[in-house]
Amino acid sequence: MVPRHVAICAVLLGFGLASQAPVSAQSTQPPRNTNITNMPNIIIPPDLLPDLVISAASVKATCVDKKTVTADISATVKNMGPKATADLTKVTWQIVIGARWGSTSGPGNLENPNAVVVNPQVGGPKTLPPGGTWTGKLTFVGIPRFKKSFPKQGEYAFGVDADPNNGIGESNEKNNEKLIYALDPCYKL
């Protein structure tokens, strides 16, 4: 028979003990009817998790046939976690870096604001040790140029993200993005 104070604690924690057989003090196995989904989450200290950031990024924009822009991005991801290696094999296709684009003055100033441009992603290494870096290349093709009537050289903004699909648990999920900018290379053409 289970002592009353143990039964009350078990009920409060969500463990049903009513149908349990007595457990010896030497048993290391949890009771069969323990509902582990109601157990509290395990908290991992932040220094034992990786922390992926974009430590460097650059963009080169090129005008194509005076109609669209191609943007080539080079970005370096770094594991800032002091002790933990990032296991990228758990991430779909080991996607390490992703990017997206926009106009700093709004889409209404673009010649084709409804153009569909694929946001690139790039796979990387299987692991990234503490302090380790890896550089990937991404390319946007078919970005619409700014309208010829736009009064100044338009500017594009690119958001480059480490672990864009959030496949890695990190000590800080809010520092994965770096913004970089490029002027419209089709200006005055």
C-alpha positions in Angstrom: 0.0 0.0 0.0 1.2 3.5 -0.9 1.5 6.0 2.0 -1.1 8.8 1.8 1.4 11.6 1.4 3.1 9.8 -1.5 -0.3 9.2 -3.2 -1.3 12.8 -2.9 2.0 14.0 -4.4 1.6 11.5 -7.2 -1.9 12.7 -8.0 -0.8 16.3 -8.0 2.1 15.5 -10.4 -0.2 13.5 -12.6 1.0 10.0 -11.8 -1.7 7.5 -11.3 -0.7 5.1 -8.5 -4.0 3.4 -7.9 -3.2 0.4 -10.2 0.5 0.1 -9.3 2.0 -2.9 -7.8 4.4 -2.1 -4.9 7.9 -1.2 -6.1 11.0 -2.2 -4.3 13.6 0.3 -3.3 16.1 -1.3 -5.6 14.0 -0.9 -8.7 15.4 1.6 -11.3 12.6 1.4 -13.7 9.7 3.9 -13.6 6.2 2.5 -12.9 4.6 1.3 -16.1 1.6 3.7 -16.0 3.8 6.8 -15.4 2.7 9.5 -17.8 6.0 11.1 -18.8 4.3 13.7 -21.0 3.2 15.5 -17.8 6.7 15.5 -16.2 8.4 18.9 -16.1 10.7 19.9 -18.9 14.4 19.4 -18.3 16.3 22.7 -18.3 19.6 22.6 -20.0 22.1 25.4 -19.0 22.7 27.9 -21.9 26.4 27.2 -22.0 25.7 23.6 -22.8 23.8 24.6 -26.0 25.1 25.8 -29.3 24.4 29.4 -30.4 24.5 29.9 -34.2 24.9 33.5 -35.5 25.8 35.1 -38.8 29.2 36.5 -38.0 29.8 38.1 -41.4 27.8 38.7 -44.6 28.2 40.6 -47.8 26.2 41.0 -51.0 27.0 41.9 -54.6 24.1 43.0 -56.7 24.3 42.8 -60.6 21.9 44.2 -63.1 20.7 41.6 -65.7 19.6 42.8 -69.1 18.5 46.1 -67.5 15.5 44.3 -66.2 16.2 42.3 -63.0 18.8 42.1 -60.3 20.8 39.0 -59.2 22.2 39.2 -55.7 25.1 37.0 -54.6 25.5 36.7 -50.9 28.4 35.3 -48.9 27.6 34.5 -45.3 29.5 33.0 -42.4 27.8 31.2 -39.6 29.6 30.8 -36.3 28.8 28.6 -33.3 29.1 31.1 -30.3 28.2 28.3 -27.8 31.2 28.0 -25.5 30.9 24.2 -24.9 28.3 22.6 -27.3 28.8 21.3 -30.8 25.9 22.0 -33.1 24.7 18.7 -34.6 23.4 19.8 -38.0 22.5 16.2 -39.0 19.2 16.8 -37.2 18.3 19.6 -39.5 16.4 18.9 -42.7 19.0 18.8 -45.5 21.5 20.4 -43.0 20.2 23.8 -43.9 22.6 26.2 -42.1 21.9 29.5 -43.8 18.8 31.1 -45.4 18.1 34.5 -46.8 15.1 36.7 -47.8 14.9 40.1 -49.5 12.9 43.3 -49.6 13.0 46.9 -50.6 13.8 49.5 -48.0 11.3 51.9 -49.7 8.5 49.4 -50.1 7.4 47.1 -53.0 5.3 49.8 -54.7 8.5 51.4 -56.0 9.6 48.2 -57.9 8.8 47.7 -61.6 7.3 44.3 -60.9 6.3 44.2 -57.2 4.5 40.8 -57.6 7.6 39.0 -59.0 8.2 35.7 -57.3 11.8 35.3 -56.2 12.9 32.1 -54.5 14.5 32.7 -51.1 17.7 30.6 -51.2 18.9 28.3 -48.5 22.2 26.4 -48.3 23.3 23.2 -46.6 26.5 23.0 -44.6 28.7 20.7 -42.5 27.4 17.9 -40.3 28.6 19.6 -37.1 29.9 23.0 -36.0 32.1 22.9 -32.9 32.2 25.7 -30.4 33.9 28.7 -32.0 33.7 27.0 -35.4 32.7 28.8 -38.6 31.4 27.8 -42.0 30.8 30.1 -45.0 28.0 29.5 -47.5 27.0 31.2 -50.8 23.4 32.1 -51.7 22.0 33.6 -54.9 18.8 35.5 -55.6 17.8 35.6 -59.2 15.1 37.8 -60.8 14.7 40.5 -58.2 12.7 43.3 -59.8 14.6 46.6 -60.4 13.3 49.9 -59.1 11.0 51.9 -61.3 13.0 54.2 -63.7 10.9 57.1 -62.3 12.1 56.4 -58.7 13.9 59.7 -57.8 17.1 58.1 -56.3 19.0 54.8 -56.4 16.8 52.3 -54.6 18.1 50.0 -51.9 17.5 46.3 -51.3 17.6 44.8 -47.8 18.6 41.1 -47.3 18.0 39.2 -44.1 20.5 36.4 -43.7 19.6 33.8 -41.1 21.6 31.1 -39.3 19.4 27.9 -38.8 16.5 29.4 -40.7 14.2 26.5 -40.0 14.9 26.4 -36.3 16.2 22.8 -36.4 18.8 23.3 -33.6 17.9 24.1 -30.0 20.1 27.1 -29.2 20.9 29.1 -26.1 19.7 32.3 -27.9 17.2 31.9 -30.7 16.9 35.7 -31.2 20.4 36.5 -32.6 20.3 34.4 -35.8 19.7 37.2 -38.3 22.0 39.8 -39.9 20.8 42.5 -42.2 22.8 43.6 -45.2 22.0 46.1 -48.0 22.7 46.7 -51.7 21.9 49.5 -54.0 19.9 48.9 -57.2 22.6 48.2 -59.9 20.1 48.9 -62.7 19.8 52.6 -61.6 20.3 55.0 -64.6 20.4 52.1 -67.1 
